[in-house]
C-alpha cells in the first residue's frame, strides 16, 4: 500500500490549485477596476473642460453686451482684461489637470495591456482575437490608443485634448497681451506683436511642462513589444 500523503503536502496543494483556478477571475476583476478608474477620470476631466469653455463663452457674451452699452472705452477694457485673466487662470488649471489625467491614462492603458498579456499566457489561443496590444511599453500603449493601427506620434499629440486646451489658452493669452498693450495706448503694430508674442510664449511654456510630465515611461515594462 502506498503511504498516505503528508498533511502538509495535502494542505499546500489545495490552495495552490485554488489560486491557479481563480487567477482569471482576479485578472478580470483588476481589468474592470482599471476600466472604471479610467472612465471616472475622463468623466471628471470632460466636466472641467465643459465648465471652463462655458465660463469663457459667458465672458464673451458679457463683453459684447458691455460694448453695446458703453462702447470700447475704459469700462470695456477693464472688464476684458479681467475676464481674459480669469479665463487664462482657469484654462491653465484645467490644462494641468488634463496633462495629469493623460499621464495617468497612459499608465492605466499599460496596466491593461499587461493583463491582456497574462490572458494570452493562460489561454494562448485567444491571441488572434485581440485587437489591441498585449505589451506594456510605450509602443504597446500607442498601439492600444490607435486600436491596433499604426499612428504617428506627432499626429496623436496634435489630436489630443491637451493640445486642444493649449491652443485655446494660447489664444486667450495672446488676446490678454494685446489688450494690455492696447490699454497703455500702444500703436496697432505693437499691439499685434504683443498679442502674438504672448500667445507663442504661453504655448512654449505649455509644451515644456507637457514634455516634463510625459518624459518618463508609463510603467516599467514587463512585456515590451518585440522588435
C-alpha positions as CSV (number, residue, x, y, z in Angstrom):
1,X,0.0,0.0,0.0
2,X,1.3,3.5,-0.8
3,X,1.7,5.8,2.1
4,X,-0.9,8.4,2.7
5,X,0.2,11.9,1.7
6,X,1.6,14.1,4.4
7,X,-0.9,16.5,5.9
8,X,1.3,19.5,5.0
9,X,1.5,18.4,1.3
10,X,-2.2,18.0,1.1
11,X,-2.8,21.3,2.7
12,X,-0.3,23.0,0.5
13,X,-1.6,21.6,-2.8
14,X,-5.2,22.6,-2.5
15,X,-4.6,26.3,-2.0
16,X,-2.2,26.4,-5.0
17,X,-4.8,24.7,-7.2
18,X,-7.5,27.0,-5.9
19,X,-5.4,30.1,-6.5
20,X,-4.5,28.9,-10.0
21,X,-8.1,28.3,-11.0
22,X,-9.1,31.7,-9.6
23,X,-6.4,33.6,-11.4
24,X,-8.6,34.5,-14.4
25,X,-11.2,35.9,-12.0
26,X,-8.6,38.0,-10.2
27,X,-7.2,39.3,-13.5
28,X,-10.7,40.1,-14.8
29,X,-11.6,42.0,-11.6
30,X,-8.4,44.0,-11.9
31,X,-9.2,44.8,-15.5
32,X,-12.7,46.1,-14.7
33,X,-11.3,48.1,-11.8
34,X,-8.8,49.8,-14.2
35,X,-11.6,50.5,-16.7
36,X,-13.8,52.0,-14.1
37,X,-10.9,54.3,-12.9
38,X,-10.2,55.4,-16.5
39,X,-13.9,56.2,-17.1
40,X,-14.2,58.2,-13.9
41,X,-11.0,60.1,-14.6
42,X,-12.1,61.2,-18.1
43,X,-15.6,62.0,-16.9
44,X,-14.2,64.4,-14.4
45,X,-11.8,65.9,-16.9
46,X,-14.5,66.5,-19.5
47,X,-16.8,68.1,-16.9
48,X,-14.0,70.5,-16.0
49,X,-13.3,71.3,-19.7
50,X,-17.0,71.9,-20.3
51,X,-17.2,74.3,-17.3
52,X,-14.2,76.2,-18.5
53,X,-15.5,76.7,-22.0
54,X,-18.9,77.6,-20.7
55,X,-17.4,80.3,-18.5
56,X,-15.3,81.7,-21.4
57,X,-18.4,81.8,-23.6
58,X,-20.3,83.6,-20.8
59,X,-17.5,86.2,-20.6
60,X,-17.7,86.8,-24.3
61,X,-21.4,87.4,-24.1
62,X,-20.9,89.9,-21.2
63,X,-18.2,91.7,-23.2
64,X,-20.5,92.0,-26.2
65,X,-23.3,93.4,-24.1
66,X,-20.9,95.8,-22.4
67,X,-19.6,97.1,-25.7
68,X,-23.1,97.7,-27.0
69,X,-23.9,99.7,-23.8
70,X,-20.7,101.6,-23.2
71,X,-18.6,101.3,-26.4
72,X,-14.9,100.3,-26.3
73,X,-13.8,102.7,-23.7
74,X,-12.2,102.3,-20.3
75,X,-15.0,100.1,-18.7
76,X,-14.8,97.7,-21.6
77,X,-11.0,97.5,-21.5
78,X,-11.0,96.9,-17.7
79,X,-13.6,94.1,-18.0
80,X,-12.0,92.5,-21.0
81,X,-8.6,92.4,-19.3
82,X,-10.1,91.0,-16.1
83,X,-12.2,88.4,-17.9
84,X,-9.2,87.3,-20.1
85,X,-7.0,87.0,-17.0
86,X,-9.6,84.8,-15.2
87,X,-10.1,82.7,-18.3
88,X,-6.4,82.1,-18.6
89,X,-6.0,81.1,-15.0
90,X,-9.0,78.7,-15.3
91,X,-7.7,77.3,-18.6
92,X,-4.2,76.8,-17.2
93,X,-5.5,74.9,-14.1
94,X,-7.7,72.8,-16.4
95,X,-4.8,72.1,-18.7
96,X,-2.6,71.0,-15.8
97,X,-5.4,68.5,-14.8
98,X,-5.7,67.3,-18.4
99,X,-1.9,66.6,-18.6
100,X,-2.0,64.7,-15.3
101,X,-5.0,62.7,-16.4
102,X,-3.4,61.9,-19.7
103,X,-0.3,60.6,-17.9
104,X,-2.5,58.6,-15.6
105,X,-4.4,57.2,-18.6
106,X,-1.2,56.0,-20.2
107,X,-0.4,54.1,-17.0
108,X,-3.9,52.6,-17.0
109,X,-3.6,51.5,-20.6
110,X,-0.2,50.0,-20.0
111,X,-1.6,48.1,-17.0
112,X,-4.5,46.7,-19.0
113,X,-2.0,45.7,-21.8
114,X,-0.1,43.8,-19.1
115,X,-3.3,42.0,-18.0
116,X,-4.0,41.0,-21.7
117,X,-0.5,39.5,-21.8
118,X,-1.5,37.4,-18.8
119,X,-4.7,36.3,-20.6
120,X,-2.6,35.2,-23.6
121,X,-0.2,33.3,-21.3
122,X,-3.2,31.5,-19.7
123,X,-5.0,30.8,-22.9
124,X,-2.7,31.3,-25.9
125,X,-5.4,30.5,-28.5
126,X,-7.2,33.9,-27.8
127,X,-4.3,36.0,-29.1
128,X,-5.6,36.1,-32.7
129,X,-8.8,37.6,-31.5
130,X,-7.3,40.5,-29.5
131,X,-7.3,43.8,-31.4
132,X,-5.1,46.0,-29.1
133,X,-1.7,45.3,-27.8
134,X,-0.6,42.9,-25.1
135,X,2.7,44.8,-24.4
136,X,3.1,47.3,-21.7
137,X,5.8,49.6,-23.1
138,X,5.4,52.9,-25.0
139,X,4.9,51.2,-28.4
140,X,2.3,48.9,-26.9
141,X,0.4,51.8,-25.3
142,X,0.3,53.8,-28.5
143,X,-0.9,50.7,-30.4
144,X,-3.8,50.4,-28.0
145,X,-4.7,54.0,-28.3
146,X,-4.7,53.5,-32.1
147,X,-6.8,50.3,-31.8
148,X,-4.2,48.2,-33.4
149,X,-3.4,50.6,-36.3
150,X,-0.1,52.4,-36.8
151,X,-0.3,56.0,-35.8
152,X,2.2,58.9,-36.0
153,X,3.1,60.2,-32.5
154,X,3.0,63.9,-33.6
155,X,-0.4,63.3,-35.1
156,X,-1.5,61.6,-31.8
157,X,-0.3,64.6,-29.8
158,X,-1.9,67.2,-32.1
159,X,-5.3,65.4,-31.8
160,X,-5.2,65.1,-28.0
161,X,-7.3,67.0,-25.6
162,X,-4.2,68.6,-24.0
163,X,-3.2,70.1,-27.4
164,X,-6.7,71.5,-27.9
165,X,-6.7,73.2,-24.5
166,X,-3.2,74.5,-25.2
167,X,-4.5,76.1,-28.4
168,X,-7.5,77.7,-26.6
169,X,-5.3,79.0,-23.8
170,X,-2.7,80.3,-26.2
171,X,-5.4,82.4,-28.0
172,X,-6.6,83.7,-24.7
173,X,-3.1,84.6,-23.6
174,X,-2.4,86.4,-26.9
175,X,-5.7,88.3,-26.5
176,X,-4.7,89.3,-23.0
177,X,-1.3,90.5,-24.2
178,X,-2.9,92.6,-26.9
179,X,-5.5,94.0,-24.5
180,X,-2.8,95.1,-22.0
181,X,-0.8,96.7,-24.8
182,X,-3.9,98.5,-26.1
183,X,-4.7,99.7,-22.6
184,X,-1.3,101.5,-22.4
185,X,-2.1,103.3,-25.7
186,X,0.4,101.3,-27.8
187,X,0.3,101.6,-31.5
188,X,-1.5,99.0,-33.6
189,X,1.6,97.1,-34.8
190,X,2.9,96.9,-31.2
191,X,-0.5,95.6,-30.0
192,X,-0.4,92.9,-32.7
193,X,3.2,91.9,-31.8
194,X,2.4,91.8,-28.1
195,X,-0.5,89.5,-28.8
196,X,1.4,87.1,-31.0
197,X,4.5,87.0,-28.7
198,X,2.3,86.5,-25.5
199,X,0.4,83.7,-27.2
200,X,3.5,81.9,-28.5
201,X,5.2,82.3,-25.1
202,X,2.3,80.6,-23.4
203,X,2.3,77.8,-26.0
204,X,6.0,77.3,-25.5
205,X,5.6,77.1,-21.7
206,X,2.7,74.6,-22.0
207,X,4.8,72.4,-24.3
208,X,7.7,72.5,-21.9
209,X,5.5,71.4,-19.0
210,X,3.9,68.7,-21.1
211,X,7.3,67.3,-22.0
212,X,8.3,67.1,-18.3
213,X,5.0,65.4,-17.4
214,X,5.4,62.7,-20.2
215,X,9.1,62.4,-20.0
216,X,9.0,59.1,-18.1
217,X,7.6,55.8,-19.3
218,X,4.0,55.0,-18.2
219,X,5.2,51.9,-16.3
220,X,8.3,49.8,-16.0
221,X,7.7,47.5,-19.0
222,X,7.5,43.8,-18.1
223,X,6.5,42.7,-21.5
224,X,8.0,45.0,-24.1
225,X,7.0,45.0,-27.8
226,X,9.3,42.7,-29.7
227,X,11.5,44.3,-32.4
